[in-house]
Amino acid sequence: EQVRIEAKEKIDSDGTDDEDRTRIQNAELFAGRYLSEDDTENVYQRFCTLVKKGKWQIPLDCAVSLYKKGFYEQAFNYASMVARMSHPIANYFVGVMEFKGQGCTQNKVESYKY
């Protein structure tokens, strides 16, 4: 009985428990560090962790920033990751990039699906 009560208290109103919260915080921290070190493989792994946990803000912000700087391939990869969650802004960027062929093969027909 006591264990169930303690476990229940560790879960926030959004359904995230302490262990998940720690994983999310670590992924955010390391994503920032790896971004500054230009370590794209580790950034991608941390972004995958964040997106799986429903935390899309950092990967999407990064995708938009990369897009504005002309790094279309990386921007497309990160925006696509978030777009899989049916996020409207990410869908927009993926659609525009597919329409223009920025960071991916141009596919005007496919671009309208986003």
N, C-alpha and C positions, 0 to 999 in steps of 0.2 A: 504494500500500500504506500509506504513512504517513498519508495523508488519511483513509482508512477507519478506521484505528486511533484517530486523534484524534476523529473524529466519533462513534465508538462510545463513547469515554470521556466524551463530553459528555452521554450519555443515562443518567439515573438508573435505579434498579431499577423505578420505576413507569412507565417509558417516556417521561418528560417530559425534553425536551432544554432546553438553556440558553435558547433563544429562546422556547419555550413558557413556561418558568418566569418569564421576564421579563415576558411578556404577562400572565400570571396575577397577578404581583405588582403590576404597574401597574394592572390592572383592580381589584384589591382596594384599592389606595391611593386611586385616583380615586373608586371607589364610596363609600368612607368620606368623602372630601372633599365629594362631591356630595350625600351624605345630610345632612351638616351644613349645606349651603347650600340644602337643600330643592329641589334641581334634579332633579326626577323623571325627566325625559327622559334625562339623562345617567346617572342611577342605573340606569334600565332597560337602557340600552345596555351598561353595565359588567356588570350582572348577567347579561345574555345571554352575554357573553363568558365569564364565570366558569362558567356552567352548561354551555356548549358544551365547556368543558375539563374537566368533571366535578367542578368545585369548587362545591358547592351550599351550604356552611355559611353563608356571609355572606348570600346571598339568603334562605335559609330563616329564619335568625335575625331578619332584618329583617321578614319576613312575619309571624312570630309576634309580634314586638314591636308592629307596626302593628295586628295583630288585637286584641291586649290593650288598645290605646289606642282602639279603635273606628274605625280607619281601614280599613274593610273592603274598599273597592274596590282600594286599593293592595295590601293584604295578599293579596287574591284573585289579583291579577295576578302577584305575585312567587311565591306558593305554587304557582300553576298552572304557572309556568315550571319550577319544580323538580319538580312532579308528573309532568311529561312524561318525566322520567327514571325513573319508577316508584319514586320515593322514598316509603317508607311514611308518614312524618310529614307530608310535603307532601300526599300523597293524603288523609290523614285530614282535614287542615284544609280542603282543597278540597271534600271530601264534606260536612263539617259546614256550611261556608259555603253550598254549593248547597242543602242541606236547609233551612237557615234563611232563605235569600235575602239573605245578608250580602255585599255587594259584587258581587252578580250577581243574575240573575233566579232566583227560587226554582224549583227543579226537584227534587222529592223522588225521582222515579224515577231521574233521572240521578245523583243524589248517591250512590246505592247502588253505582254502578259503581266508585267510588273506594274 
